[in-house]
Every structure is written in C-alpha cells, then in structure tokens.
C-alpha cells in the first residue's frame, strides 16, 4: 500500500513513507502500554502544563503547519490556519477544565460515603480521516490525554505528514515517550491493533462502512468504541428567517472545507413562501465563489482531496440528473490539473436519487421545496443520518418545534452547525454513537467506578 502526500491541486507526489511493519507496530504498542501505566498516575496539573505547551508550539508553528494541511488535502490556506488555531483553543480548554469535568461525584445514599470517580482506560486507538487532519485528531486527543489516557493514531494514508507532525508536537511539548504515537499502517492492520490486549478502546471518524468494520472488531474484542460517521445535514429555511443572513451562511455551510465536512449543510429545505427568493440569491452566491489554488487568498473553494472522491461526487450528480433533477449551477469536474469540482446546486431533488440517500462529500447543494413547516420537518428527517441540522426561523414557537422534532445529535438555530469544545459532538441514527468534546466526550474513555464506604 502507499502512504504518501499527493497534492490535490497539482496531482504531484510530495512525500512518500514506508508503512510500519508488524515488529514496529508491536514495539509501539508495548511503548504505549508502558506509558499508560505511568501517565495515569500523573496529576491534572502536570498534564495541563504539557497540553498548554503543545498549544503554544502549535500556535508558534501555525503558518507552516497550515501550509502542510493545504498541500496534503487541498483545503484553503485560510481554513487551514483556522483549523490549526482551533486545535490550540481546544488544547487550552481541556487543560483548564479536565480536572473539574472528572472530579469525583458525591452520591446521596445510606453509606457513610458514596461516590463516582473517573479513571483513564489506557491506550486508545484513534482511526481518523483526512478532511480535518489536525482537528479530528485533537478533538479526541486533547480530552483523552488530559483524562490520563494515551493515544495511538492510525491516520488516513493521504495525510501522513499531519500524522507525524502530531506525534512530534506532543513529544516536543514534553509528553513522556509513548503517550501519543502515530501508526503508519494501512486499514488492513486496524483489526489486529484493536484485538491486541494492550489497546483498551477505539474511536473512529469516517464513513459508515469503516464504522461498521471498526465497531465489529471492537465488539469481538469486547472493547469500547466511539463512532462519528457521515452526515447529510438539513438546512431548513422558513418564512420568518432573515433571508440575507440565511443565504450567506448557507453558502459557507455548504462549501466549508471544499464541501468535505461531515457537518456541512447538504440538503437545503426551503419553505414555498421564500423558495424562489432564497434559490435565486443562493445560486448567484454559489456561482460567484472563486475556485482555484488553495494557497491563493482569493480562493474560496480548492480541489477535492482525492481523485476518487471527485469521481464519486460527479457520479452522484449525474444520477440526480438522470432521475429528473435540474443543475442550477456547476455540475461537472473542471478541466486541467487538480481534482477540482465547482460549487454546484441541484434542484428538484427526490427520494429516489443518490444525492438524497447518500452523503455528498463535495461542494454540491441539494434543494428541496417544502409546502409548509411540517413538510420541511418530514424532509429533514427523511434520512438514515442524524448528525447535525441548521434551522432558520425568527418565530420562537417554530424554533422550539424544530429543536424538538429534528432527528439529529446537534441542532443549531439561525447558525451553521459547528464543533466547539464546550458542547458534545456526535450524531444519532447511522451517524454513529458516543460523543467527543465537552464533559461528555472526556468521559467516553474513562472507567466509571462506584465507591461505597460504610
């Protein structure tokens, strides 16, 4: 297998790495187990000091790290810099709050003392995707390491430089040897690592297929797993919405990270009363986006990360057209070097189209016309996914109706769906289970122990 950086904008191979052999993997697992035994006895104060040190290093190296992210997977330089800064923010957040999040909880009982305490599990394997090469990892690693666990990272094979950088970052910040390591291996090695008795749990962010595979392996090994899978998030626009703001955020929500985000808005469900006005403004705004070199500050949309990914996106759009959809802008790969796909809006979407049933991982928006609020809610929930949802309304009663009725792990009103350290991140239905971030996320990889003293 190949572990390499192939620049999506130029299609040139910029770096190649040899996968680790079985002996190297075993050595790293042994190192993780030894580190876990020591790290779990460290204090929150010690962990916080080292985590803040990692944040400071990351901030100092921000431009260079951001450039690596851009050349590895094609995100714009501006979004890469924002990703790096967000990672440092999360590191600081958990360095400050981990101790209180995991403080012992006194329980009222007949005992003279009863309490619940949280203790680290040990080595946790993180199987991570390429779309946010640093953030996806840090939102696991910052809380997990602060809880006293150690991390083993199996990153996507097209972002090896990001993977190796993260190992280097934690090591240079002073984390003991083995507390955070990268495993440069293919997906065919994941099951064996999960089965190894030195690994206590696994977390995955990725596709539904990858989630099924990892969950099955974890189940066979009787180990905890957390899955953050795909999404086909609805973006619902109702008559009372601030349409100018809704259109502006709709564009950002669809093309963020070149459209390659699990929480990007994908299905735009617009009430009949404002459908024509919203659609005209939305299509014009999508057409106006600059597509090009992701290192150019004028660029709004860079290339897709993988040639195969662009091919899948176009197959999905082609299928929609064959089933009666209308392409209102975009709709075909751009010629020349680089895996570019233009901002695209597909109208007249119906349930028999792939774009309705599947996640579309590129800058393609699907438009639906809803006769009323009830139909909008029905369309929003007509999906096997349940990650995020964005609802636009200035009517308080309507807001509450959708907050309660939307089937999603995260619902945002008059804002785009986003991840933030203080709120739990994760989905329902086939978008996975378990949570990252917040007090809920840090406890996912903790042993919950009850104590009773008579």
C-alpha positions as CSV (number, residue, x, y, z in Angstrom):
1,X,0.0,0.0,0.0
2,X,1.0,3.6,-0.4
3,X,1.3,6.2,2.3
4,X,2.0,9.4,0.6
5,X,1.3,13.1,0.3
6,X,-0.2,13.8,-3.2
7,X,-1.0,17.5,-3.7
8,X,-4.7,17.6,-4.8
9,X,-4.1,20.9,-6.6
10,X,-1.1,19.7,-8.7
11,X,-1.5,15.9,-8.6
12,X,2.2,15.7,-7.7
13,X,3.5,13.3,-5.1
14,X,5.4,15.4,-2.5
15,X,6.4,12.8,0.1
16,X,6.2,9.0,0.5
17,X,6.6,6.9,3.6
18,X,7.1,3.2,4.2
19,X,4.3,1.6,6.2
20,X,5.4,0.2,9.6
21,X,6.0,-3.5,9.7
22,X,4.5,-5.7,12.3
23,X,7.5,-5.6,14.6
24,X,7.4,-1.8,14.6
25,X,3.7,-1.8,15.4
26,X,4.3,-4.2,18.3
27,X,7.1,-2.1,19.6
28,X,4.8,1.0,19.6
29,X,2.0,-0.9,21.3
30,X,4.5,-2.0,24.0
31,X,5.6,1.6,24.5
32,X,2.0,2.7,24.7
33,X,1.2,0.2,27.4
34,X,4.3,1.2,29.5
35,X,3.5,4.9,29.1
36,X,-0.1,4.3,30.1
37,X,0.9,2.8,33.4
38,X,2.9,5.9,34.3
39,X,0.8,8.6,32.7
40,X,-2.4,7.5,34.6
41,X,-0.6,8.4,37.8
42,X,0.3,11.9,36.6
43,X,-1.6,14.9,38.0
44,X,-4.1,17.1,36.2
45,X,-1.7,20.0,36.8
46,X,1.2,18.1,35.1
47,X,-1.0,17.1,32.1
48,X,-2.3,20.7,31.8
49,X,1.2,22.2,31.7
50,X,2.2,19.9,28.9
51,X,-1.0,20.4,27.0
52,X,-0.6,24.1,27.1
53,X,2.9,23.7,25.9
54,X,1.6,21.8,22.9
55,X,-0.8,24.6,22.2
56,X,1.9,27.2,22.4
57,X,4.1,25.2,20.0
58,X,1.2,24.8,17.6
59,X,0.5,28.5,17.6
60,X,4.1,29.3,17.0
61,X,4.3,26.9,14.0
62,X,0.8,27.8,12.7
63,X,1.7,29.1,9.1
64,X,4.0,26.1,8.3
65,X,1.5,23.6,9.7
66,X,-1.3,25.2,7.8
67,X,0.6,25.0,4.6
68,X,1.2,21.3,5.2
69,X,-2.6,20.8,5.6
70,X,-3.3,22.7,2.3
71,X,-0.8,20.7,0.3
72,X,-1.8,17.3,1.8
73,X,-5.6,17.6,1.3
74,X,-6.4,20.8,-0.6
75,X,-8.2,22.9,2.0
76,X,-7.8,26.6,1.5
77,X,-4.9,28.2,3.4
78,X,-7.3,30.4,5.3
79,X,-9.3,27.4,6.5
80,X,-6.1,25.5,7.3
81,X,-4.9,28.3,9.5
82,X,-8.3,28.4,11.3
83,X,-8.1,24.7,11.9
84,X,-4.7,25.0,13.5
85,X,-5.9,27.8,15.7
86,X,-9.0,25.8,16.7
87,X,-6.8,22.9,17.8
88,X,-4.8,25.1,20.1
89,X,-8.0,26.5,21.5
90,X,-9.3,23.0,22.4
91,X,-6.0,22.1,24.0
92,X,-6.2,25.1,26.2
93,X,-9.9,24.4,27.0
94,X,-9.3,20.9,28.2
95,X,-6.1,21.8,30.1
96,X,-8.3,24.2,32.1
97,X,-11.5,22.2,32.5
98,X,-10.5,18.5,32.6
99,X,-9.9,18.4,36.4
100,X,-13.4,19.8,37.2
101,X,-15.1,17.6,34.5
102,X,-13.6,14.5,36.0
103,X,-13.9,15.4,39.7
104,X,-15.4,12.8,42.0
105,X,-19.2,13.0,42.3
106,X,-20.7,12.5,45.8
107,X,-23.9,10.3,45.8
108,X,-26.6,10.6,48.4
109,X,-27.1,7.1,49.9
110,X,-27.2,5.1,53.1
111,X,-23.4,4.8,53.0
112,X,-21.2,7.0,55.1
113,X,-19.6,7.9,51.8
114,X,-20.6,7.0,48.3
115,X,-19.1,8.5,45.2
116,X,-18.4,8.0,41.5
117,X,-14.9,8.5,40.2
118,X,-13.5,8.6,36.7
119,X,-10.2,6.8,35.8
120,X,-8.4,6.5,32.5
121,X,-8.7,3.4,30.4
122,X,-5.2,3.2,28.9
123,X,-4.1,3.1,25.3
124,X,-6.9,4.2,22.9
125,X,-6.7,3.7,19.1
126,X,-7.9,6.6,17.0
127,X,-8.8,5.9,13.4
128,X,-9.0,9.3,11.8
129,X,-10.0,10.7,8.3
130,X,-8.2,13.2,6.1
131,X,-10.7,16.1,5.9
132,X,-9.6,17.9,9.1
133,X,-6.2,16.3,9.5
134,X,-5.4,18.0,12.8
135,X,-8.8,18.9,14.3
136,X,-10.3,15.4,14.0
137,X,-7.3,14.1,16.0
138,X,-7.0,16.9,18.6
139,X,-10.7,16.8,19.5
140,X,-10.0,13.2,20.6
141,X,-6.5,13.6,21.9
142,X,-6.9,16.8,24.0
143,X,-9.6,15.3,26.3
144,X,-8.2,11.8,26.2
145,X,-4.7,12.7,27.2
146,X,-6.0,15.1,29.8
147,X,-8.0,12.3,31.3
148,X,-4.8,10.2,31.6
149,X,-5.1,8.0,28.6
150,X,-2.5,7.5,25.9
151,X,-3.2,7.8,22.2
152,X,-2.4,5.7,19.2
153,X,-3.2,7.4,15.9
154,X,-4.0,5.5,12.7
155,X,-4.5,8.4,10.3
156,X,-5.7,8.4,6.7
157,X,-3.0,7.3,4.4
158,X,-3.0,10.5,2.3
159,X,-2.1,12.8,5.3
160,X,1.0,11.2,6.7
161,X,2.8,14.4,7.3
162,X,0.0,15.7,9.5
163,X,0.0,12.4,11.4
164,X,3.8,12.5,12.0
165,X,3.6,16.2,13.0
166,X,1.1,15.5,15.8
167,X,3.4,12.8,17.3
168,X,6.3,15.3,17.1
169,X,4.2,18.1,18.6
170,X,3.2,16.2,21.8
171,X,6.7,14.8,22.2
172,X,8.4,18.2,21.8
173,X,5.9,19.7,24.3
174,X,7.3,17.3,26.9
175,X,4.8,14.5,26.9
176,X,6.5,11.3,28.0
177,X,7.6,8.8,25.4
178,X,4.7,6.7,24.2
179,X,1.9,9.0,25.4
180,X,1.0,9.8,21.8
181,X,2.2,7.8,18.8
182,X,1.4,7.6,15.2
183,X,1.0,4.2,13.5
184,X,1.8,4.5,9.8
185,X,-0.2,1.4,8.7
186,X,-3.0,0.6,6.2
187,X,-6.6,0.0,7.1
188,X,-5.9,-3.8,6.8
189,X,-3.9,-3.6,10.1
190,X,-6.6,-1.9,12.2
191,X,-8.5,-5.0,13.3
192,X,-5.3,-6.6,14.6
193,X,-4.5,-3.5,16.6
194,X,-8.0,-3.4,18.1
195,X,-7.7,-7.0,19.1
196,X,-4.4,-6.5,20.8
197,X,-4.9,-6.7,24.6
198,X,-2.8,-3.6,25.2
199,X,-5.4,-1.5,23.4
200,X,-8.3,-0.7,25.6
201,X,-10.7,1.2,23.3
202,X,-11.1,2.6,19.8
203,X,-12.6,5.8,18.3
204,X,-13.3,6.3,14.6
205,X,-14.3,9.3,12.5
206,X,-15.1,8.2,9.0
207,X,-17.6,6.5,6.6
208,X,-20.4,4.3,7.6
209,X,-18.6,1.3,6.1
210,X,-15.5,2.0,8.1
211,X,-17.6,2.4,11.2
212,X,-19.3,-1.0,10.8
213,X,-15.9,-2.6,10.4
214,X,-14.3,-1.0,13.4
215,X,-17.4,-1.5,15.6
216,X,-17.5,-5.2,14.7
217,X,-13.8,-5.6,15.5
218,X,-14.3,-3.8,18.8
219,X,-17.4,-5.9,19.6
220,X,-15.5,-9.1,19.0
221,X,-12.8,-7.9,21.4
222,X,-15.3,-6.6,23.9
223,X,-13.9,-3.1,23.8
224,X,-15.4,0.3,24.0
225,X,-15.9,2.2,20.7
226,X,-17.0,5.7,19.7
227,X,-18.1,6.3,16.1
228,X,-18.5,9.7,14.4
229,X,-19.8,8.8,10.9
230,X,-21.3,10.6,7.9
231,X,-24.0,13.2,7.7
232,X,-26.5,14.6,5.3
233,X,-27.4,17.6,7.3
234,X,-30.6,19.5,6.6
235,X,-30.5,23.3,6.3
236,X,-34.2,24.4,6.8
237,X,-35.3,27.9,5.8
238,X,-38.7,29.1,7.0
239,X,-40.7,32.2,6.1
240,X,-39.7,34.2,9.2
241,X,-35.9,33.7,8.5
242,X,-33.5,36.5,7.9
243,X,-33.0,35.5,4.2
244,X,-29.9,37.6,3.6
245,X,-28.1,36.0,6.5
246,X,-29.5,32.6,5.7
247,X,-28.2,32.7,2.2
248,X,-24.7,33.9,3.3
249,X,-24.4,31.2,5.9
250,X,-25.9,28.5,3.6
251,X,-23.0,29.1,1.1
252,X,-20.4,28.9,3.9
253,X,-22.1,25.9,5.4
254,X,-22.0,24.0,2.1
255,X,-18.6,24.8,0.8
256,X,-16.6,24.8,4.0
257,X,-13.5,22.7,3.6
258,X,-14.3,22.4,-0.1
259,X,-17.6,20.7,0.8
260,X,-15.8,17.9,2.6
261,X,-17.2,18.0,6.1
262,X,-19.5,15.6,7.8
263,X,-21.3,18.6,9.4
264,X,-21.5,20.6,6.2
265,X,-25.1,21.5,5.3
266,X,-26.1,19.3,2.3
267,X,-29.8,19.3,1.9
268,X,-31.4,22.8,1.7
269,X,-35.1,22.6,2.5
270,X,-36.9,25.8,1.8
271,X,-40.5,26.8,2.6
272,X,-42.6,27.5,-0.5
273,X,-43.2,31.1,0.5
274,X,-39.5,32.0,0.3
275,X,-38.2,29.3,-2.1
276,X,-37.8,31.4,-5.2
277,X,-36.1,34.3,-3.4
278,X,-33.8,32.1,-1.5
279,X,-32.9,30.0,-4.5
280,X,-32.1,32.9,-6.8
281,X,-29.8,34.5,-4.2
282,X,-28.2,31.2,-3.2
283,X,-27.4,30.1,-6.7
284,X,-25.9,33.6,-7.5
285,X,-23.7,33.4,-4.5
286,X,-22.5,29.9,-5.3
287,X,-21.7,30.9,-8.8
288,X,-19.6,33.9,-7.6
289,X,-17.2,31.8,-5.5
290,X,-13.6,31.7,-6.7
291,X,-12.3,28.2,-7.4
292,X,-8.6,27.7,-7.6
293,X,-5.2,27.4,-6.0
294,X,-5.9,26.8,-2.3
295,X,-2.8,28.8,-1.3
296,X,-4.2,31.9,-3.0
297,X,-6.0,34.1,-0.5
298,X,-8.7,34.9,-3.2
299,X,-9.7,31.3,-3.4
300,X,-13.0,30.2,-1.7
301,X,-13.0,26.6,-2.9
302,X,-10.0,24.4,-3.6
303,X,-9.7,20.9,-5.0
304,X,-11.2,17.8,-3.5
305,X,-8.7,15.8,-1.6
306,X,-8.9,12.6,-3.7
307,X,-9.5,11.9,-7.4
308,X,-11.8,9.0,-6.4
309,X,-13.8,11.4,-4.3
310,X,-14.3,13.8,-7.2
311,X,-15.4,10.9,-9.3
312,X,-18.0,9.8,-6.7
313,X,-19.4,13.3,-6.4
314,X,-19.9,13.6,-10.1
315,X,-21.5,10.2,-10.3
316,X,-24.0,11.3,-7.7
317,X,-24.8,14.5,-9.6
318,X,-25.1,12.6,-12.8
319,X,-27.5,10.1,-11.2
320,X,-29.7,13.0,-9.9
321,X,-29.9,14.5,-13.4
322,X,-30.8,11.1,-14.9
323,X,-33.7,10.9,-12.3
324,X,-35.1,14.3,-13.2
325,X,-33.1,16.8,-11.2
326,X,-32.0,20.2,-12.6
327,X,-28.5,21.5,-12.2
328,X,-28.8,25.2,-11.4
329,X,-25.0,25.9,-11.5
330,X,-21.8,23.8,-11.7
331,X,-22.3,20.1,-12.2
332,X,-19.2,19.0,-14.0
333,X,-15.5,18.5,-13.0
334,X,-13.2,21.3,-14.0
335,X,-10.6,20.6,-16.7
336,X,-6.8,20.8,-16.1
337,X,-4.6,19.7,-13.3
338,X,-6.1,19.3,-9.8
339,X,-9.2,17.5,-8.6
340,X,-11.5,20.5,-8.8
341,X,-15.3,20.4,-8.7
342,X,-17.2,23.7,-8.9
343,X,-19.8,24.8,-6.4
344,X,-23.0,23.1,-7.6
345,X,-26.7,23.5,-6.8
346,X,-29.1,20.7,-7.7
347,X,-32.8,21.4,-7.7
348,X,-35.9,19.2,-7.9
349,X,-34.3,16.5,-5.7
350,X,-36.4,13.5,-5.0
351,X,-36.1,10.5,-2.7
352,X,-35.0,8.1,-5.4
353,X,-31.8,9.9,-6.1
354,X,-28.4,9.0,-4.7
355,X,-27.9,12.6,-3.6
356,X,-30.9,12.2,-1.3
357,X,-29.9,8.8,0.2
358,X,-26.1,9.2,0.3
359,X,-23.7,11.7,1.8
360,X,-22.3,14.0,-0.9
361,X,-18.7,14.9,0.1
362,X,-18.0,17.9,-2.1
363,X,-19.4,21.4,-2.8
364,X,-22.8,20.2,-4.1
365,X,-26.1,21.5,-2.5
366,X,-29.4,19.7,-2.9
367,X,-32.5,22.0,-3.0
368,X,-36.0,20.9,-1.8
369,X,-39.2,22.9,-1.8
370,X,-41.5,22.3,1.2
371,X,-45.1,23.3,1.2
372,X,-45.2,24.1,4.9
373,X,-43.2,23.7,8.1
374,X,-44.4,20.2,8.7
375,X,-43.3,19.0,5.3
376,X,-39.9,20.7,5.9
377,X,-39.5,18.7,9.1
378,X,-40.5,15.5,7.4
379,X,-38.0,16.0,4.6
380,X,-35.3,16.9,7.1
381,X,-35.8,13.7,8.9
382,X,-36.1,11.5,5.8
383,X,-32.5,10.3,6.0
384,X,-30.6,7.5,7.6
385,X,-28.2,10.0,9.0
386,X,-28.6,12.2,12.1
387,X,-25.5,14.2,12.7
388,X,-26.4,18.0,12.6
389,X,-29.1,20.3,11.4
390,X,-29.5,24.0,10.9
391,X,-32.9,25.7,11.1
392,X,-33.6,29.3,10.1
393,X,-36.6,31.0,11.8
394,X,-37.3,34.1,13.9
395,X,-40.5,32.5,15.3
396,X,-39.9,31.3,18.9
397,X,-42.6,28.6,18.7
398,X,-41.3,27.4,15.4
399,X,-37.8,27.2,16.7
400,X,-38.9,25.0,19.6
401,X,-40.9,22.8,17.2
402,X,-37.8,22.1,15.2
403,X,-35.4,21.8,18.1
404,X,-37.6,19.1,19.5
405,X,-38.6,17.5,16.2
406,X,-35.3,17.3,14.2
407,X,-33.6,13.9,14.5
408,X,-30.0,15.0,14.9
409,X,-27.3,14.9,17.6
410,X,-26.8,18.7,17.1
411,X,-29.3,21.3,16.1
412,X,-28.4,24.9,15.5
413,X,-31.0,27.7,15.1
414,X,-30.0,30.7,12.9
415,X,-26.4,29.4,12.8
416,X,-24.4,26.8,10.9
417,X,-23.5,23.6,12.6
418,X,-20.1,23.7,14.2
419,X,-17.9,21.9,16.7
420,X,-16.9,23.7,19.9
421,X,-15.0,22.3,22.9
422,X,-17.8,23.0,25.4
423,X,-20.6,21.2,23.6
424,X,-20.8,17.4,22.9
425,X,-20.2,16.5,19.3
426,X,-21.7,13.4,17.7
427,X,-24.8,12.0,15.9
428,X,-27.7,9.6,16.1
429,X,-29.1,7.0,13.7
430,X,-26.4,5.9,11.2
431,X,-24.2,8.9,12.0
432,X,-22.7,7.0,14.9
433,X,-22.7,6.8,18.7
434,X,-20.8,8.2,21.6
435,X,-19.6,11.8,21.9
436,X,-16.5,13.9,21.5
437,X,-15.6,17.2,23.2
438,X,-17.2,18.6,26.4
439,X,-17.6,16.8,29.7
440,X,-19.5,14.1,27.8
441,X,-16.6,13.5,25.4
442,X,-13.8,13.4,28.0
443,X,-15.7,10.7,29.9
444,X,-16.1,8.4,26.9
445,X,-12.7,6.9,27.6
446,X,-12.8,6.8,31.3
447,X,-13.7,3.9,33.6
448,X,-16.7,4.9,35.7
449,X,-16.1,3.5,39.2
450,X,-18.5,3.4,42.1
451,X,-17.2,3.6,45.6
452,X,-19.2,2.8,48.8
453,X,-17.9,3.2,52.3
454,X,-19.9,2.0,55.3
